[in-house]
Amino acid sequence: MIESLPLLGAGGHSTAGVDFTALEIRTTGLRPGHVVELAAVRVRADGFVVGELSTLVDPGPGIPPGPAVVHGITREDLDGAPAFGAALGSLLNLCRGSVVVTHDLPLVDAFLRHEVTRIGARVPVLPGVGTLAAARAALPLPNYRLATVAHAFGIAARPGPSALSGARTVAQLAVGLLGRHGFTFAVPPVPPALPQFAVGPVRPRPEEPLDEPGWMAEALERVVAGQGGDAYLDLLAGVVADQHLTADEVAELAALAAEAGWPADRVRATHERFVVAVREIAERDGVVTAAEARELRQVATALGVGEAGDLRPSTAGKPTRVLVLGTTVAADRLRARVLAEGVKPAKKLTASVTHLVVDATVPVNEPRLTRAAELGAVVLDVRAAPVELGFEPPPAPRPVVVAPDRTAAVVGGRLLMGVGLLLMFIVVVAMFAGSTLGAGIFLAVLGVGALLGGWWIAEPAPPRPGLR
């Protein structure tokens, strides 16, 4: 249903003037099955939101909604919601004439194709872009979960469990990623001609405010994932972001992995790798509170790897915590560097922030600059930050070549110039006194030679590279 458009750097077809429709879904499992919620947000290249669509989708009477621990959707929520076929027309109407953009494009495409095939619909292929693949090409990050990528690109809003929350984040990500990182289309996108579809009823899920992310949610952005990603690890990270995990939630996750064909030993290895990674990141911060140690131990025990979650409280000092402000490529790269270096990132200015980094897009009257000084945070320019934060060594100083002492040469040269001037004076006096022309010319040549020789000796040589 969605064909991935190859992206290039400079030299391809510009993305300017292109509308994007950000699409996110919530499903019954890890492998193609049923869609239980879909959402789409259409934006212009400048970020203006053209329209939104959000609805729960009933997969059929009595069909379980899948992992409620992940997406928060119950069977009762789906009763009375439109079927996929009834919501498809509204989705295609919003996508008309645009490029579809979603985070994990292959996964979303697989589920949509499965649903379209199941209902026997014929849908033209839509051009699309995956922000996961584009972000991987743009920035080196520990992992490419949507929350991690959004943070690296300076998107303040944290994606929640709803599909609409994810679609809004993807829409902002597409504007920032494709707009300022210079991506172009390898071939011009050609959206297919679509008829006008009847608009059926929709049933959006009520939006609930998200709690402030705890330390584990922040640590998850720094957990290194494999090159190919890990869908189960992504779900696991989303579930434990609230620092708590129950036995029922673990059982639901295990059932989800089993349905996707994962053997038990692979699930356990993933659990252990996850807990060890979070523990190492917590210890790297230098300060581990008793609450953090207790929460990680609880999560590790629930996952069956309690011995890997032995995190001991420590108070070695105030950990480095960096807030990067700005909308340039340099700011994006520094946010990615902060995550990759395992340093604590920040999304807003609080007393825990030790460094505030700004780029050229941040005005000098930005209130947070004054506030950062009041809080004792170090304010840095984005260009100097990698060195100041210890990510890079300071540049080697230019070698200074000390010029030799020329005092004697200067004195000698000036004395010789004085002799030359004296000879010239004698020539003038002699000529007025009636001296012969030959003698005058001889003395004049000697005087000019002494002047030029003295000047050459006394004047410094032209500077060579490295001298200062």
Beta strands, then each sheet from edge to edge (+ up, - down):
strand 1: 2-4
strand 2: 7-8
strand 3: 20-27
strand 4: 35-43
strand 5: 49-56
strand 6: 99-102
strand 7: 126-130
strand 8: 184-185
strand 9: 287-288
strand 10: 314-315
strand 11: 321-325
strand 12: 344-346
strand 13: 355-358
strand 14: 378-381
sheet 1: 1+ 7+ 6+ 3+ 4- 5+
sheet 2: 2+ 8-
sheet 3: 9+ 10-
sheet 4: 12+ 11+ 13+ 14+
end
